[in-house]
Amino acid sequence: MRKEQWSSGEPQGKGPPMAITSTPLAPTAKRGATRDQRTMGETELIWMMALLMALQAFGIDAILPALDDLALALAVEGNDRQFVVGVYLLTAGIGALVPGALADRFGRRPILLGSIGVYIALSFASALVTSFEALIAVRAAQGFFGAGIVALPPAIIRDRVGGDKMARMMSLIFVIFLMVPALAPSIGELILLFADWRAIFIAMALQGIIIGSWVYFRLPESLCEEHRQPIRPKVIAGNMARALSLPSVVGYVFGSAVVFGALFGFINSSQQLITETFGAGDLFPIVFGICAGSMALASWSNSRIVERFGARRVSHSALIAFIIVAAVQVYFAFQPDETLWQFVPLMAVNMMLLGFIGSNFGSIAMNPFFAIAGAASSVHGFVRLTMAALLGAAIGYAYDGTAQPLALSLLAGGLVCLALVLFSEKGKLFGPPEDEMGPGATLAE
């Protein structure tokens, strides 16, 4: 079987878009790699990775406008309808432990394609269920076995670049990726004009077929032979333990899990919050689009500034601003007459600030782990998604007809995240830009 490798004819970082060719100039194109005719530019790579990750986002957000219809059709009461989203997020986090270790042994392509195949099959299965219990079971399996679509793109990018350059590429990926949550509820509403909620799951499957075909025909293998890891429990456990062993990494992994748990709390309860608390059900797709779109705008802005100022300076500044805005949200949430147009701008600003936090935190945490990028991506994804899903489910289920539980969670999440980052940075914020750590990188601080 052919082995395809990344390589570049241009310097990494600023300058013309890099090409992915058979010339062995990139860090991963070394002994053990063979030539391949495929080429892929940076722009295509960014779009592909973004739309892969967007499969999960579409699977979460497109169904939100249909939760009332789904609850009516399957006899679901109260906040239980949120489990359609919450269980998917939780099992995706747990499942993230698996694909990275397999991808470090067998390569990124086969494991990624397998995850896409499962996503497609179980999307069709979701459209055929006849009970809420069956839907929850299928969604749980889909999240677990399809976790590679989110866990592997950071490893593929880390195979290619690191440091603030990785933060720049991940920011561009998040620009595209975050446009899906902005548009997905509107797409879901549009589908509901012509069909019932089951058609949304069919649309998920069709999206998976299109993107899966693109990956199959165009994506080269990015893992070189000398970095393949044996499938032995001791080796896998050791790699994953190393990926969480550095104090300089721990705060960023767990810190991002906490703040994104508050975000997941908003996602879980957003349909009820906008419809019931503020009485603006018809505006739900617009409100959700404004909030998600603000994250996309922040990611684009981050891609323009992160290599100049550094991932630490940008993300630390955003985190402090996040805490301030969350405190203002708490103030308004406890006023007896909070309006939708007080809630939406503040929520949009905080989601925008998360756009400066997410990709930068992830890149800082991944930077030391070039040789075990798959295992590191998996265990980091496991911690972030599992913790965030559990926190998000608890926050969403605490919905009491007001925005108070969400506002308090955002503030508490920001403060806990700041404490964790201070731990990783030994009490000092706003560190300098970070250089790429390539194949020769060590795991020492």
Secondary structure, DSSP 8 states (H G I E B T S, - for coil): --------SS-SSSSS--EE-SSTTSTT--TT----S--EEHHHHHHHHHHHHHHHHHHHHTTGGGHHHHHHHTT--GGGGGHHHHHHHHHHHHHTHHHHHHHHHH-HHHHHHHHHHHHHHHHHHHTT--SHHHHHHHHHHHHHHTTHHHHHHHHHHHHH--HHHHHHHHHHHHHHHHHHHHHHHHHHHHHHHHS-THHHHHHHHHHHHHHHHHHHHH------GGG-----HHHHHHHHHHHTT-HHHHHHHHHHHHHHHHHHHHHHHHHHIIIIIS--GGGHHHHHHHHHHHHHHHHHHHHHHHHHH-HHHHHHHHHHHHHHHHHHHHHHHTSTT--HHHHHHHHHHHHHHHHHHHHHHHHHHHTT-STTHHHHHHHHHHHHHHHHHHHHHHHHHT--SSSHHHHHHHHHHHHHHHHHHHHHTTT--S--------TT--S--
